């Protein structure tokens, strides 16, 4: 198939590389010249394990290319995957400006039958607006179909998720579009669920919101555990042994972040409200998640009392391990709070520091960036764990203790065993455990 991927952000770049890996002829396009220049040289503008290898391999094969010419890309392709950004507006709804803009460009360049596929996460009934926009602005009497194919890629394992999917959701209106989408995913026919478009659009928001609910729920339970002698990790293990519940997304801590869960749970809440459905369940889950920052900061204050003029080591800046993505990262909220309190921060992350520097430039006596966890911990009054990178699990805690001013750890991800850390002479605070 001749596939165009419009937008080479996180979803688009991974999708372009993986569609090429499946044997299709793929062109990726974007308005940001730096992204296209890097991708054309096999360089990913994001950190994602395995992605650059796929880019280089398929560029060399010749079935993957990148272009700044959107018009030519549209005209030369049969299937157009729309992967542009749908940022969140202040009221929680999705800003569809970029989707509308692409729809107009498709209309202006519609030279033959094409399938226009929503790959970005969009509100239910977006297909209706895409179809209307193309009909309004198309210059030739050519036919097209709109389809929905939501992505379920986890940052840090996106390439594996795309090439080894547990399910592929496709929403279509016509048999012609259905046949084309099945052909694209022929290798995964046994994992393909074909629905109408509204259902496919709902599935993405509903899936992410349900996982966000699980995270907020176990964090609520962790608060109960802290008020008693219960252990939230054993409670979660006992719950997860029930096959109806499962163990995934039952880890107490600082809560969820990233570009999907916060945005999607708010977007689905807004969609429901606009349709007259009470969405208080999702709103409460979001409130619980936001409250985790308050709970974490209170733990820090419990450990060192006054934050002003204290040196605090912050380990982990990305919203999760194996990515450099800091969108809606808990670290950003924590850092802001600590700076407001007058603390001095030493920050370290294996991959995300360059992105964080754009938000918090280095400032003497306020913010510094360390080359290692041990450098960050030097003369620190407290060490914070924000992201559960394996590198932090494997720290030499004796070495950490030697360089710190005070041997105090506040663990926002429960990566250490409390008894073992305390045996080494640390004061140790975590979530839902004594």
C-alpha positions in Angstrom: 0.0 0.0 0.0 1.1 3.6 -0.6 0.7 5.2 2.8 1.2 8.8 3.9 1.7 9.5 7.6 0.8 13.2 8.2 2.5 14.4 11.3 5.8 12.9 12.5 5.4 13.5 16.2 5.5 10.6 18.6 2.7 8.5 17.1 3.4 9.5 13.5 7.1 8.7 13.5 6.7 5.3 15.1 3.8 4.5 12.8 5.7 5.5 9.7 8.7 3.3 10.6 6.5 0.4 11.5 4.2 0.5 8.5 7.4 0.4 6.4 8.6 -2.5 8.4 5.4 -4.3 7.5 6.3 -3.9 3.8 4.3 -0.8 2.8 5.6 2.1 0.8 5.5 5.0 3.3 6.0 8.8 3.2 6.1 10.7 6.4 5.4 14.5 6.3 5.4 17.3 8.8 5.6 21.1 8.8 8.6 21.1 11.1 11.7 20.9 8.9 14.0 19.8 11.7 11.9 16.6 12.2 11.9 15.8 8.5 15.6 16.4 8.2 16.4 14.2 11.1 14.0 11.4 10.1 15.4 11.4 6.5 18.9 10.7 8.0 17.5 7.9 10.3 17.6 10.0 13.4 14.5 10.1 15.7 13.7 13.5 17.4 12.3 11.5 20.3 13.9 8.8 22.4 12.1 5.5 21.8 14.0 2.1 22.0 14.4 0.4 18.6 13.0 3.3 16.6 16.2 4.6 15.0 17.1 1.0 13.9 13.8 0.7 12.1 14.2 4.1 10.4 17.7 3.4 9.2 16.7 -0.1 7.9 13.7 1.0 6.0 15.3 4.1 4.6 18.0 1.9 3.2 15.4 -0.5 1.7 13.8 2.5 0.0 10.3 1.9 1.1 10.4 4.7 3.7 10.9 8.4 3.0 10.1 11.8 4.5 9.0 15.0 2.9 8.0 18.6 3.7 5.7 18.7 0.7 2.3 17.9 2.1 0.5 18.4 -1.1 2.6 16.0 -3.1 2.5 13.5 -0.3 -1.3 13.5 -0.3 -1.5 13.3 -4.1 0.9 10.3 -4.4 -0.7 8.2 -1.6 -3.7 5.9 -1.3 -4.2 5.9 2.4 -3.6 9.0 4.6 -3.0 8.5 8.3 -3.6 11.7 10.2 -1.3 11.8 13.2 -1.3 15.5 14.0 -1.5 16.9 17.5 -4.8 17.4 19.3 -3.8 19.5 22.3 -6.0 20.0 25.3 -7.8 23.3 25.7 -8.4 24.9 29.1 -11.9 23.3 29.4 -10.5 19.8 28.8 -11.8 19.5 25.3 -9.4 18.7 22.4 -8.2 21.4 20.1 -9.0 20.2 16.6 -7.4 23.0 14.7 -4.6 20.8 13.2 -7.0 18.1 12.2 -9.2 20.6 10.4 -6.2 22.1 8.7 -5.1 18.8 7.4 -8.6 17.9 6.3 -8.7 21.1 4.1 -5.3 20.3 2.6 -6.5 16.8 1.8 -9.6 18.3 0.1 -7.5 20.6 -2.0 -5.3 17.8 -3.2 -7.9 15.0 -3.6 -6.9 13.7 -7.0 -8.2 10.1 -6.7 -10.1 7.9 -4.2 -8.3 7.8 -0.8 -8.9 6.5 2.7 -8.4 9.2 5.3 -7.6 7.5 8.6 -7.8 9.2 12.1 -4.7 8.0 14.0 -4.6 10.9 16.4 -6.7 10.5 19.5 -9.9 12.5 18.7 -13.4 13.0 20.2 -16.2 10.7 19.1 -17.9 12.0 15.9 -14.7 13.7 14.7 -15.0 11.6 11.5 -18.2 13.5 10.7 -16.4 16.8 10.8 -13.4 15.5 8.7 -15.8 14.3 6.1 -17.7 17.6 6.1 -14.5 19.6 5.8 -13.2 17.6 2.9 -16.6 17.8 1.1 -16.7 21.6 1.6 -13.2 22.3 0.3 -12.5 19.6 -2.3 -11.8 21.0 -5.7 -12.5 17.8 -7.7 -15.4 15.4 -7.8 -13.4 12.6 -6.3 -14.6 10.1 -3.7 -13.0 9.3 -0.3 -13.7 7.4 2.9 -12.9 8.3 6.5 -11.8 5.6 8.9 -10.6 5.5 12.5 -7.6 3.5 13.6 -6.7 4.6 17.2 -3.1 3.9 18.4 -2.4 2.0 21.6 1.4 2.6 21.8 3.1 2.8 25.2 6.0 5.2 25.3 9.1 3.1 26.0 7.8 0.1 24.2 6.0 1.7 21.2 7.8 -0.2 18.5 7.1 -3.5 20.1 3.5 -2.6 20.8 3.0 -1.7 17.1 4.7 -4.8 15.7 3.2 -7.1 18.4 -0.3 -5.7 19.0 -2.8 -7.3 21.4 -5.6 -5.8 19.3 -6.1 -3.5 16.3 -9.2 -1.4 16.2 -10.5 -0.2 12.9 -13.7 1.9 12.4 -15.1 2.1 8.9 -18.3 3.1 7.1 -17.9 1.2 3.8 -16.8 -2.2 2.6 -14.2 -0.6 0.4 -12.5 1.1 3.3 -12.8 -2.0 5.4 -11.0 -4.1 2.7 -8.2 -1.6 2.4 -7.6 -1.4 6.2 -7.6 -5.2 6.5 -5.0 -5.3 3.7 -2.8 -2.9 5.6 -3.0 -5.0 8.7 -3.1 -8.4 6.9 -0.4 -9.8 9.2 -2.6 -9.3 12.2 -6.1 -10.3 10.9 -6.6 -12.5 13.9 -6.3 -9.5 16.2 -8.4 -7.1 14.1 -11.7 -5.7 15.5 -13.8 -3.8 12.9 -16.5 -1.5 14.2 -18.3 1.6 13.0 -16.3 4.8 13.4 -18.0 6.2 16.5 -17.2 3.0 18.4 -13.5 3.0 17.3 -13.2 6.6 18.5 -14.8 5.8 21.8 -12.6 2.7 22.4 -9.4 4.8 22.6 -10.7 7.3 25.2 -12.5 4.6 27.1 -9.4 2.4 27.3 -7.0 5.1 28.6 -9.6 6.5 31.0 -10.2 3.0 32.5 -6.4 2.5 33.1 -6.3 6.0 34.6 -9.1 4.9 36.9 -7.1 1.9 38.1 -4.1 4.1 39.0 -6.3 6.6 40.9 -8.1 3.7 42.6 -4.9 2.1 44.0 -3.7 5.5 45.1 -6.9 6.0 47.0 -6.3 2.6 48.6 -2.7 3.6 49.5 -4.1 6.5 51.5 -6.2 4.0 53.5 -3.1 1.8 54.0 -1.1 4.7 55.4 -3.8 5.3 58.0 -3.6 1.7 59.1 -1.0 -1.1 59.2 -1.9 -2.3 55.7 0.7 -2.6 52.9 -0.6 -1.2 49.6 1.8 -3.4 47.5 0.5 -6.6 49.1 -3.1 -5.3 48.8 -2.5 -4.7 45.1 -0.9 -8.1 44.7 -4.0 -9.7 46.3 -6.3 -7.7 44.1 -4.3 -8.5 40.9 -4.4 -12.2 41.5 -8.1 -12.0 40.6 -8.1 -12.5 36.8 -11.1 -10.1 36.5 -8.9 -7.3 37.9 -5.4 -8.1 36.8 -2.1 -6.7 38.3 -1.3 -4.0 35.7 -1.7 -0.4 36.6 -2.0 -1.1 40.3 1.1 0.6 41.5 0.7 3.3 44.1 2.8 6.4 43.9 2.9 9.8 42.3 0.2 9.0 39.8 -0.1 9.1 36.0 1.3 11.6 33.6 2.2 11.8 29.9 0.4 12.9 26.8 -2.5 10.3 27.0 -4.0 9.6 30.4 -4.4 13.2 31.7 -5.6 14.5 28.4 -7.9 11.5 27.5 -9.7 11.3 30.9 -10.4 15.1 30.7 -11.4 14.9 27.1 -13.8 12.0 27.7 -15.3 13.9 30.7 -15.9 16.8 28.4 -17.4 14.7 25.6 -19.8 13.1 28.1 -20.8 16.5 29.5 -21.5 17.8 26.0 -23.7 14.8 25.4 -25.5 15.2 28.7 -23.9 12.3 30.5 -22.7 12.7 34.1 -18.9 12.1 34.1 -18.2 12.6 37.9 -16.5 9.2 38.1 -13.8 10.3 35.7 -13.5 13.8 37.3 -12.9 12.3 40.7 -10.2 10.0 39.3 -8.5 13.0 37.8 -8.8 14.9 41.1 -7.2 12.0 43.1 -4.3 11.9 40.6 -3.6 15.7 40.9 -3.7 15.4 44.7 -0.8 13.0 44.6 1.6 16.0 44.1 0.2 17.5 47.3 0.7 14.3 49.2 4.2 13.9 47.9 5.2 17.5 48.9 3.8 16.9 52.4 5.9 13.8 52.7 9.0 15.9 51.9 8.0 18.5 54.4 7.5 15.8 57.0 11.0 14.6 56.3 12.9 17.9 56.4 10.4 20.5 57.8 11.3 23.8 56.1 12.1 23.5 52.4 13.7 27.0 52.0 17.4 26.8 51.4 17.4 23.0 51.5 19.3 21.1 48.7 17.0 18.5 47.2 18.2 15.8 44.7 15.5 14.9 42.2 16.0 11.6 40.3 13.7 11.1 37.4 12.1 13.7 35.2 10.3 11.9 32.3 6.7 10.9 33.1 7.7 7.2 32.9 10.9 5.2 32.3 12.3 4.5 28.8 11.2 7.8 27.3 12.3 11.4 27.3 8.7 12.7 27.3 7.9 15.2 30.0 4.4 16.1 29.0 2.2 16.2 32.1 5.1 14.7 34.0 4.7 14.7 37.8 8.3 16.0 38.0 7.3 19.3 36.5 4.7 19.9 39.1 6.9 18.8 41.9 9.8 21.0 40.8 7.5 24.1 40.5 6.3 23.5 44.1 9.8 23.0 45.5 11.1 26.2 43.8 8.1 28.1 45.2 9.2 27.0 48.6 12.7 28.3 48.1 14.5 24.9 47.7 17.7 24.4 45.7 17.4 21.5 43.2 19.9 19.2 41.6 18.1 17.2 38.8 19.0 14.0 37.0 17.4 11.8 34.4 18.9 9.4 31.9 17.1 10.8 28.9 14.8 13.8 29.7 17.2 16.5 31.0 17.5 18.4 27.7 13.7 18.7 27.5 13.4 19.8 31.1 16.1 22.4 30.6 13.7 24.1 28.2 11.2 24.5 31.0 13.6 25.1 33.9 16.9 26.6 32.6 19.9 26.1 34.8 20.2 28.8 37.5 23.0 29.1 40.1 21.7 28.4 43.6 18.3 27.3 42.3 18.5 24.6 39.6 21.4 22.5 38.5 21.6 19.4 36.3 23.8 16.5 37.4 25.7 14.0 35.3 24.8 11.1 37.5 22.5 10.2 40.5 25.5 10.4 42.8 26.5 13.9 41.7 22.8 15.0 42.2 22.9 13.5 45.7 26.0 15.4 46.8 25.3 17.4 50.0 21.6 16.9 49.5 19.3 17.1 52.5 16.8 14.7 50.8 16.7 12.6 47.7 13.5 12.2 45.7 12.6 9.3 43.4 10.1 10.6 40.7 10.5 8.2 37.9 11.2 4.4 38.3 14.1 4.0 35.9 16.0 0.7 36.4 19.1 2.7 36.9 17.7 4.0 40.2 16.7 0.6 41.4 20.3 -0.5 41.0 21.8 2.5 42.9 24.7 1.8 45.3 22.8 3.2 48.3 25.9 3.1 50.6 27.6 5.4 48.1 24.5 7.7 48.0 24.5 7.8 51.9 28.2 8.8 51.9 27.7 11.9 49.7 24.4 13.2 51.1 24.2 15.8 53.9 21.2 14.0 55.4 20.3 10.3 54.7 16.7 10.8 53.7 14.8 9.3 50.7 11.3 10.2 49.7 10.3 7.5 47.1 7.5 8.6 44.8 7.4 5.2 43.0 8.0 2.6 45.8 11.1 1.2 44.1 12.9 0.2 47.3 12.1 -2.2 50.1 11.5 0.0 53.2 13.2 -2.4 55.7 16.4 -2.8 53.5 16.8 0.9 53.0 16.3 1.6 56.7 18.8 -1.0 57.6 21.4 1.0 55.7 20.7 4.0 57.9 18.2 6.0 55.8 15.0 7.7 56.8 12.7 6.4 54.2 9.2 7.5 53.1 7.0 5.9 50.4 3.4 5.5 49.5 1.0 3.1 51.3 3.7 1.3 53.2 5.2 1.7 56.7 
